[in-house]
Amino acid sequence: MDRTLSILFPLSAALIYVVGALLVKRSSDFGVGVWRTAFLSNLISALIFQLLLPLGGTFHSELLWQPALVAVLFLLGQLFNFLAIQRGDISVATPVLGVKIILVAVFTTLLLTQVVSGKLWMAAALSSLAIALLNRTGPARHHNVGSTILYAGLSGTVFALFDVLVQKWSPSWGAGRFLPVMFGFVAIFSTVLIPFFRAPISAIPQEAWGWLASGCVVLGFQSMAFVMTVAKFRNATSANVIYSSRGLWSVVAVWGIGHWFANREQHLGANILRWRLAGAVLMMAAIALVMLGH
């Protein structure tokens, strides 16, 4: 059962992420802004993670620095991610963020002294290449490429360290203690985002709230599904490979139902579709390797 759940949870998180991303993307059309979105998303996620309390565990007051440090890493990763997107193009930032999958395998070997199998290394490399193909946009010109790569690389590195430390420290606490406490710290630390708001929360347009609130709730549940997988099953590398399939599901959703969310990416040309189909094949190969390795 654990083997099945360790695959289903990150796969479900990847699918749910696409819905949440489309909802949040739609809310951005009303001028909500990334910082107010991140702040509200973190507060809602912190509440959702409290649903894990019944799983039980042991509270370690002397080790509160562990979930606090992991929470700082989460916020730093989020900050670098937004800077990469704001300074440059998503089509440049997203493939670089895909390097996180390989970095998780590296940190797992260095910090957890666990041997990552050859199949998982190959799957990590394939999924990183797949992400690059899935986000190919053709011969368009990009701006601030250097800073975009820098910030995206920092984000991928920090988030990889976040995943591995969750895997390292959560067992002594139990998922029902470490994760609720950690995301409680995320909510508290998110107050540092307030000075970056373009306007108060109360100024968010009424028509944006439905998209924004539902998107934040969906993203909160997908975060819980993914992080709980890492904490409970302690397989950050394979979980990240499966979770990276969100790149594939995003392409499928944009082409299939993107118009529901006023998304216009489905009008991209046939050449880009071919590259993304190639990326999809590589992604499926990566996931198959993970499943074979279980």
C-alpha positions in Angstrom: 0.0 0.0 0.0 2.8 2.4 0.9 4.4 1.7 -2.5 1.2 2.6 -4.3 0.6 5.8 -2.2 4.2 7.0 -2.7 3.4 7.1 -6.4 -0.2 8.3 -6.3 0.4 11.2 -3.9 3.0 13.1 -6.0 1.1 12.2 -9.2 -2.1 13.6 -7.8 -0.2 16.7 -6.6 1.1 17.2 -10.2 -2.4 17.0 -11.6 -4.0 19.2 -8.9 -1.2 21.7 -9.4 -2.2 22.4 -13.0 -5.8 23.3 -11.9 -4.5 25.6 -9.1 -2.0 27.3 -11.4 -4.7 28.0 -14.0 -6.9 29.5 -11.4 -4.2 31.7 -9.9 -3.0 32.7 -13.4 -6.6 33.8 -14.1 -6.7 35.9 -10.9 -3.5 37.6 -12.0 -5.4 39.1 -14.9 -7.2 41.3 -12.4 -3.9 42.8 -11.1 -3.6 40.8 -7.8 0.2 40.6 -8.1 2.6 37.8 -7.2 3.4 39.0 -3.7 -0.2 39.3 -2.5 -0.9 35.9 -4.1 2.1 34.3 -2.4 1.1 35.8 1.0 -2.5 34.5 0.8 -1.4 31.2 -0.6 1.0 30.7 2.3 -1.6 31.6 4.9 -4.2 29.2 3.3 -1.6 26.4 3.0 -0.6 26.8 6.6 -4.3 26.2 7.6 -4.6 23.2 5.3 -1.4 21.6 6.7 -3.0 21.6 10.1 -5.2 18.9 8.8 -2.2 16.6 9.2 -2.2 17.0 13.0 -4.3 13.8 13.6 -1.4 11.8 12.1 0.4 12.3 15.4 4.0 12.5 16.2 6.3 14.1 18.8 6.7 17.8 19.4 10.4 18.8 20.0 10.6 22.2 21.5 14.4 22.0 21.5 14.4 21.3 17.8 12.1 24.1 16.6 15.0 25.5 14.6 14.5 22.6 12.2 11.0 23.4 10.9 11.9 27.1 11.2 14.9 26.7 8.9 13.0 24.6 6.4 10.3 27.3 6.4 12.9 29.9 5.6 14.2 27.8 2.7 10.6 27.5 1.4 10.2 31.3 1.4 13.6 31.9 -0.2 12.8 29.4 -3.0 9.5 31.1 -3.5 11.2 34.5 -3.6 13.9 33.5 -6.1 11.2 31.8 -8.3 9.1 35.0 -8.4 12.2 37.1 -9.2 13.1 34.8 -12.0 9.6 35.1 -13.5 9.4 38.8 -13.0 12.9 39.6 -14.4 12.7 37.3 -17.4 10.6 34.8 -19.4 8.9 31.7 -18.0 10.2 29.7 -20.9 13.7 30.4 -19.7 13.1 30.1 -15.9 11.0 26.9 -15.9 13.6 24.6 -17.6 16.3 25.9 -15.2 14.0 25.2 -12.3 13.8 21.6 -13.6 17.4 21.1 -12.5 16.0 20.8 -9.0 15.3 17.1 -9.7 18.9 16.3 -10.2 19.9 18.5 -7.2 17.6 16.6 -5.0 19.4 13.4 -6.0 22.8 15.1 -5.3 21.7 16.4 -1.9 20.1 13.0 -1.0 23.5 11.4 -1.6 25.5 14.1 0.3 23.2 14.9 3.3 21.3 11.7 3.8 24.2 9.4 2.8 21.7 7.4 0.7 22.6 5.8 -2.5 20.5 7.0 -5.4 20.0 4.2 -7.9 21.2 4.4 -11.5 17.6 4.3 -12.7 16.6 7.3 -10.5 19.6 9.3 -11.8 18.6 8.5 -15.4 15.0 9.4 -14.6 16.1 12.7 -13.0 18.1 13.6 -16.1 15.3 12.6 -18.5 12.7 14.6 -16.6 15.0 17.7 -16.5 15.4 17.5 -20.3 11.7 16.9 -20.7 10.9 20.1 -18.8 13.1 22.1 -21.1 11.3 20.7 -24.2 7.8 21.1 -22.6 8.6 24.8 -22.1 10.1 25.5 -25.5 8.5 28.6 -27.1 10.3 28.8 -30.4 12.7 31.5 -31.7 11.3 34.2 -29.5 13.7 36.8 -28.1 14.3 36.7 -24.3 15.4 39.4 -21.9 17.5 39.4 -18.8 18.6 35.9 -19.6 21.5 36.0 -17.2 19.6 37.1 -14.1 16.7 34.8 -15.0 19.0 31.8 -15.0 20.7 32.9 -11.8 17.4 33.4 -9.8 15.9 30.2 -11.3 19.0 28.2 -10.4 19.0 29.6 -6.9 15.3 28.7 -6.5 15.8 25.2 -7.7 18.8 24.7 -5.4 16.9 26.1 -2.3 13.8 24.0 -3.0 15.9 20.9 -3.5 17.5 21.5 -0.1 14.0 22.0 1.3 12.9 18.6 0.1 15.9 16.8 1.4 15.8 18.4 4.8 12.1 17.6 5.2 13.0 14.0 4.4 15.9 14.1 6.9 14.2 15.8 9.9 10.5 14.9 9.7 10.9 11.2 10.8 11.8 12.1 14.4 8.9 14.5 14.6 6.3 12.6 12.6 4.5 14.1 9.6 1.6 15.1 11.9 3.9 17.4 13.8 6.8 18.6 11.6 4.7 19.7 8.6 2.0 21.7 10.5 4.7 23.4 12.6 6.9 24.1 9.5 4.0 25.7 7.6 3.0 27.6 10.6 6.4 29.2 10.5 5.9 29.8 6.7 2.8 31.8 7.5 4.6 33.9 10.1 7.6 34.5 8.0 5.4 35.5 5.0 4.8 38.8 6.7 8.1 39.9 5.1 6.2 40.0 1.8 3.8 42.7 2.9 6.1 45.7 2.0 6.2 44.4 -1.6 2.4 44.6 -2.0 1.3 47.0 -4.8 -1.8 47.7 -2.7 -3.5 46.4 0.4 -5.3 43.0 0.4 -8.6 44.8 0.8 -7.9 46.5 -2.6 -8.0 43.2 -4.5 -10.9 43.4 -7.0 -14.1 41.5 -6.0 -14.1 39.6 -9.3 -10.6 38.2 -8.6 -11.4 36.6 -5.3 -13.2 33.6 -6.6 -10.3 32.6 -8.8 -7.7 33.6 -6.3 -9.2 31.9 -3.2 -10.0 28.6 -5.1 -6.5 28.6 -6.7 -4.8 29.1 -3.3 -6.9 26.3 -1.7 -6.1 23.9 -4.6 -2.4 24.7 -4.5 -2.4 24.3 -0.7 -3.8 20.7 -1.0 -1.3 19.8 -3.7 1.6 21.1 -1.6 0.3 19.0 1.3 0.1 15.9 -0.9 3.7 16.4 -2.3 5.5 17.4 0.9 3.7 14.6 2.9 5.0 12.1 0.4 8.6 13.3 1.0 8.1 13.3 4.8 6.2 10.0 5.1 7.9 7.8 2.5 11.3 9.5 2.5 11.8 9.2 -1.3 12.4 12.8 -2.4 14.2 11.9 -5.6 11.5 9.6 -7.0 8.7 11.9 -5.7 10.2 14.9 -7.6 10.5 12.9 -10.8 6.8 11.9 -10.7 5.8 15.4 -9.5 7.6 17.0 -12.5 5.0 15.4 -14.7 3.0 18.6 -14.0 4.9 20.1 -17.0 3.2 17.5 -19.2 -0.3 17.9 -17.6 0.1 21.7 -17.9 0.5 21.4 -21.7 -2.4 19.1 -21.9 -4.6 21.4 -19.8 -3.7 24.5 -21.7 -4.5 22.9 -25.1 -7.6 21.2 -23.8 -9.3 23.5 -21.3 -7.2 26.6 -21.2 -10.0 28.6 -22.9 -12.1 28.0 -19.7 -9.6 30.2 -17.9 -9.1 32.8 -20.6 -5.7 31.3 -21.3 -4.5 31.8 -24.9 -1.4 29.5 -25.0 -3.4 26.9 -26.9 -2.9 29.0 -30.0 0.9 28.2 -30.1 2.1 26.8 -33.4 2.5 23.2 -34.5 6.3 23.3 -34.2 6.1 24.1 -30.5 3.6 21.3 -30.1 6.0 18.8 -31.6 8.7 19.8 -29.2 6.3 19.5 -26.3 5.2 16.1 -27.4 8.9 15.0 -27.4 9.1 16.4 -23.9 6.0 14.4 -22.9 7.6 11.2 -24.2 10.7 11.8 -22.1 8.6 12.6 -19.1 6.7 9.3 -19.4 10.0 7.5 -19.8 11.3 9.1 -16.6 8.2 8.2 -14.6 8.3 4.6 -15.9 11.9 4.3 -14.6 10.8 5.5 -11.2 8.0 2.9 -11.1 10.4 0.2 -12.2 12.7 1.2 -9.4 10.1 0.9 -6.7 
